[in-house]
Amino acid sequence: MRITSDLNSSDRFFTDLNGFQIQPRKTMPKLPLQANFYPMTTMAYIQNTSARLTLLSGQSLGVASLKSGQLEAIMDRRLMQDDNRGLGQGIQDNKITANSFRLLLEKRSQLDESEKARPVSYPSLLSHVSSMYLNHPLIPMATSLDFETLSLSPFSPLASSLPCDVHMVNLRTIQSKKEGVGPSDEAALILHRRGFDCEFSNRNTGLLCMTTRGKILVEKLFSELTVGSITPVSLSLMHTSDRGRSPKEIQLKPMEVSTYRVQLR
């Protein structure tokens, strides 16, 4: 799939690294074609001084920008011979696969010249939210196949929506240490605050949320549950942080994943 625009992107384009940060890439004309393709986990974009064109993907693919203003994504790949990666044969049994994309064209207020020398780049806030809809869709699950007797009731554990730049990676119960008791009164809360570029305007974009600079009030987090205590821990929940318990406010840093033990009542 090739997307052509009139953006003067020269030989630079940007791809994400495992969905966490964006790295600049440079097309090398002297290298072979396959050397100029890079993994695109969630997004890739090209830009100039006044605009940015972002390709958001719901699946991991290879992407390149072989000419200025172009983005190319590998939709399918076939090999007639073995690539010495363990399969032992060529890749010719391709299957029809549904791919999901979103194309986002944004105007930017200005381009900082020092950005060209930075090792990382940042998407816009709208780009982050659009990528969330593609990579984290709502999955409804029913307990019965009898649709006539199936009744759905709304369940909203959160009192309000989280800020636009905060992603709730997981909220799960923690098993009790006693055998046969079941889950304990604690839950594991994993939050990821995304870093975004402030040079893109969010007016008239349809965003119905705002940012709070990483601050979340614990007492206003849940609607029907009360937080007894919240403890910062490591990602594996094995080590407790030296910051101690803070039952009032959660402070998240950009581009970091934070884990908490939450005692619910």
C-alpha positions as CSV (number, residue, x, y, z in Angstrom):
1,M,0.0,0.0,0.0
2,R,1.5,3.3,-1.1
3,I,0.3,6.7,0.2
4,T,1.4,9.7,-1.8
5,S,1.2,13.3,-0.7
6,D,2.8,16.7,-1.5
7,L,4.6,16.9,1.9
8,N,8.2,17.8,1.5
9,S,9.5,15.1,3.9
10,S,12.8,14.6,2.1
11,D,14.4,11.3,3.2
12,R,13.1,11.3,6.8
13,F,10.1,9.4,8.2
14,F,9.2,8.2,11.7
15,T,8.1,4.8,13.1
16,D,7.2,3.7,16.6
17,L,9.3,1.3,18.6
18,N,7.1,-1.4,20.2
19,G,4.2,1.2,20.5
20,F,6.1,3.2,23.2
21,Q,8.2,5.8,21.5
22,I,8.8,7.2,18.0
23,Q,12.2,7.1,16.3
24,P,13.3,9.0,13.2
25,R,14.3,7.0,10.2
26,K,16.3,8.0,7.1
27,T,16.0,6.4,3.7
28,M,19.4,5.4,2.2
29,P,19.3,5.3,-1.6
30,K,22.6,3.4,-1.8
31,L,21.2,0.5,0.4
32,P,19.1,-2.2,-1.1
33,L,15.3,-2.0,-1.0
34,Q,14.8,-4.3,2.0
35,A,17.3,-2.3,4.1
36,N,15.0,0.8,4.0
37,F,12.0,-0.9,5.5
38,Y,11.4,-0.7,9.3
39,P,8.8,-2.3,11.7
40,M,5.6,-0.3,12.2
41,T,3.9,-1.6,15.4
42,T,1.2,1.0,15.7
43,M,2.0,4.1,13.6
44,A,4.3,5.8,11.1
45,Y,4.3,9.4,9.8
46,I,6.0,11.9,7.6
47,Q,6.0,15.7,8.1
48,N,7.3,19.1,7.0
49,T,7.3,22.5,8.7
50,S,3.5,22.9,8.5
51,A,1.8,19.5,8.4
52,R,2.1,15.9,9.4
53,L,0.6,12.8,7.7
54,T,0.2,9.8,10.1
55,L,-0.6,6.2,9.2
56,L,-2.2,4.5,12.2
57,S,-2.2,0.7,12.0
58,G,-4.2,-1.9,14.0
59,Q,-1.5,-4.6,13.2
60,S,2.3,-4.8,12.9
61,L,3.6,-4.3,9.4
62,G,6.7,-3.1,7.6
63,V,6.9,0.5,6.4
64,A,9.2,2.7,4.3
65,S,9.3,6.1,2.7
66,L,11.2,5.5,-0.5
67,K,10.4,9.0,-1.9
68,S,9.6,12.4,-0.4
69,G,6.0,12.6,0.6
70,Q,5.4,8.8,0.4
71,L,4.6,6.0,2.8
72,E,4.7,2.4,1.8
73,A,3.4,-0.5,4.0
74,I,3.9,-4.2,3.2
75,M,0.5,-5.8,3.1
76,D,1.7,-9.2,2.1
77,R,5.0,-11.1,1.8
78,R,5.9,-14.1,-0.2
79,L,9.2,-16.0,-0.6
80,M,10.0,-18.7,-3.1
81,Q,13.0,-20.0,-1.1
82,D,13.8,-20.6,2.5
83,D,15.0,-17.5,4.4
84,N,17.0,-19.6,6.9
85,R,14.8,-18.6,9.8
86,G,13.6,-22.1,10.9
87,L,10.7,-22.7,8.6
88,G,12.6,-24.9,6.2
89,Q,10.6,-23.8,3.1
90,G,9.3,-20.8,1.2
91,I,6.4,-18.7,2.4
92,Q,3.7,-19.3,-0.1
93,D,0.6,-20.3,1.9
94,N,-0.7,-16.7,2.3
95,K,-4.1,-16.2,3.9
96,I,-6.6,-13.4,3.5
97,T,-6.3,-11.1,6.5
98,A,-8.3,-8.0,7.4
99,N,-6.2,-5.0,8.1
100,S,-7.3,-1.8,9.9
101,F,-5.8,1.6,9.2
102,R,-6.5,5.3,9.9
103,L,-5.0,8.2,8.0
104,L,-4.6,11.4,10.0
105,L,-3.5,14.7,8.4
106,E,-2.7,17.4,10.9
107,K,-1.6,21.0,10.8
108,R,1.2,22.1,13.1
109,S,1.9,25.6,14.4
110,Q,5.6,25.5,14.0
111,L,8.6,23.1,13.7
112,D,11.4,23.4,16.1
113,E,14.7,23.1,14.3
114,S,16.3,21.3,17.2
115,E,13.8,18.5,16.7
116,K,15.9,17.3,13.7
117,A,18.8,16.4,16.0
118,R,16.7,14.6,18.6
119,P,16.7,10.8,18.8
120,V,13.0,10.6,19.5
121,S,9.8,12.2,18.3
122,Y,6.3,12.5,19.8
123,P,2.8,12.0,18.2
124,S,0.0,14.4,18.7
125,L,-2.7,13.8,21.3
126,L,-5.3,13.1,18.7
127,S,-3.0,10.5,17.1
128,H,-2.6,8.7,20.5
129,V,-6.4,8.5,21.0
130,S,-7.0,7.3,17.4
131,S,-4.4,4.6,17.9
132,M,-6.1,3.5,21.1
133,Y,-9.3,2.9,19.2
134,L,-7.5,0.7,16.7
135,N,-5.3,-1.3,19.1
136,H,-7.6,-1.6,22.1
137,P,-11.1,-2.2,20.8
138,L,-14.0,-2.9,23.0
139,I,-14.6,-6.7,23.2
140,P,-18.1,-7.6,24.5
141,M,-18.5,-11.1,26.0
142,A,-21.8,-12.8,26.7
143,T,-22.5,-15.5,29.3
144,S,-25.3,-17.2,27.3
145,L,-26.0,-17.9,23.7
146,D,-29.8,-17.4,24.3
147,F,-30.1,-13.8,23.1
148,E,-33.8,-13.6,24.0
149,T,-33.1,-14.1,27.7
150,L,-29.8,-12.2,27.7
151,S,-30.0,-8.9,29.5
152,L,-27.2,-6.4,29.4
153,S,-26.8,-3.9,32.2
154,P,-24.3,-1.0,32.2
155,F,-21.2,-1.4,34.4
156,S,-19.0,1.7,34.9
157,P,-16.4,1.1,37.6
158,L,-14.7,4.5,36.9
159,A,-16.3,7.7,38.1
160,S,-15.2,9.5,34.9
161,S,-12.9,9.1,31.9
162,L,-9.2,9.1,32.4
163,P,-7.2,12.0,30.9
164,C,-6.4,11.7,27.1
165,D,-2.7,11.0,27.7
166,V,-3.3,8.2,30.3
167,H,-3.9,4.6,29.3
168,M,-5.1,2.1,31.8
169,V,-3.1,-1.0,30.8
170,N,-4.7,-3.3,33.3
171,L,-6.9,-3.4,36.4
172,R,-7.1,-6.9,37.9
173,T,-7.7,-8.5,41.2
174,I,-4.8,-10.0,43.2
175,Q,-5.1,-13.5,44.4
176,S,-5.2,-14.0,48.1
177,K,-2.2,-15.7,49.8
178,K,-4.5,-18.1,51.6
179,E,-5.4,-21.2,49.8
180,G,-9.1,-21.6,48.8
181,V,-10.0,-18.1,49.7
182,G,-10.1,-16.6,46.2
183,P,-9.2,-13.0,45.3
184,S,-8.0,-10.6,48.0
185,D,-9.3,-7.1,48.6
186,E,-6.4,-5.6,46.6
187,A,-6.2,-4.9,42.9
188,A,-3.3,-4.3,40.5
189,L,-3.6,-1.0,38.7
190,I,-1.2,-0.4,35.8
191,L,-1.2,3.0,34.1
192,H,0.8,4.4,31.1
193,R,1.2,8.1,30.5
194,R,1.9,8.9,26.9
195,G,4.1,11.7,25.7
196,F,2.7,13.9,23.0
197,D,3.7,16.9,20.9
198,C,2.0,20.2,22.0
199,E,2.5,21.9,18.6
200,F,-0.7,20.4,17.3
201,S,-4.0,22.0,18.0
202,N,-6.8,19.9,19.5
203,R,-9.6,22.3,18.6
204,N,-12.5,20.9,16.5
205,T,-10.9,17.4,16.5
206,G,-13.7,15.6,18.4
207,L,-11.6,15.0,21.6
208,L,-14.0,15.0,24.6
209,C,-11.3,14.6,27.2
210,M,-8.4,16.8,28.5
211,T,-5.0,16.4,30.2
212,T,-4.2,17.0,33.8
213,R,-0.4,16.9,33.6
214,G,-0.3,13.3,34.9
215,K,-2.4,14.0,38.1
216,I,-5.2,11.7,39.0
217,L,-7.2,12.1,42.2
218,V,-7.6,8.7,43.9
219,E,-10.9,9.5,45.6
220,K,-12.5,10.4,42.3
221,L,-11.2,7.4,40.4
222,F,-13.9,4.8,41.1
223,S,-17.6,5.3,41.2
224,E,-18.9,2.6,43.6
225,L,-15.7,1.6,45.3
226,T,-13.6,3.4,47.9
227,V,-9.8,3.3,47.8
228,G,-8.5,2.3,51.2
229,S,-4.8,2.6,50.3
230,I,-2.7,2.8,47.2
231,T,1.0,1.7,47.1
232,P,3.4,2.2,44.3
233,V,5.1,-1.2,43.3
234,S,7.2,-2.6,40.6
235,L,5.7,-3.8,37.3
236,S,5.8,-7.4,38.6
237,L,4.1,-6.4,41.9
238,M,7.0,-8.0,43.8
239,H,8.8,-4.9,45.1
240,T,7.3,-1.9,46.9
241,S,8.5,1.5,46.0
242,D,10.2,3.8,48.4
243,R,7.7,6.5,47.7
244,G,5.3,4.9,50.2
245,R,1.5,5.1,50.3
246,S,-0.3,8.1,48.9
247,P,-4.1,7.7,49.2
248,K,-4.8,11.2,47.7
249,E,-3.1,11.6,44.3
250,I,-1.3,9.7,41.6
251,Q,1.4,11.5,39.8
252,L,2.5,10.0,36.4
253,K,5.6,10.9,34.4
254,P,5.4,11.1,30.6
255,M,6.6,8.0,28.7
256,E,6.5,5.8,31.8
257,V,4.5,2.8,33.1
258,S,3.5,2.9,36.7
259,T,2.0,0.1,38.8
260,Y,0.0,0.4,42.0
261,R,-1.5,-1.9,44.6
262,V,-4.9,-0.6,45.3
263,Q,-7.0,-1.7,48.3
264,L,-10.7,-1.4,47.5
265,R,-13.6,-1.3,49.9
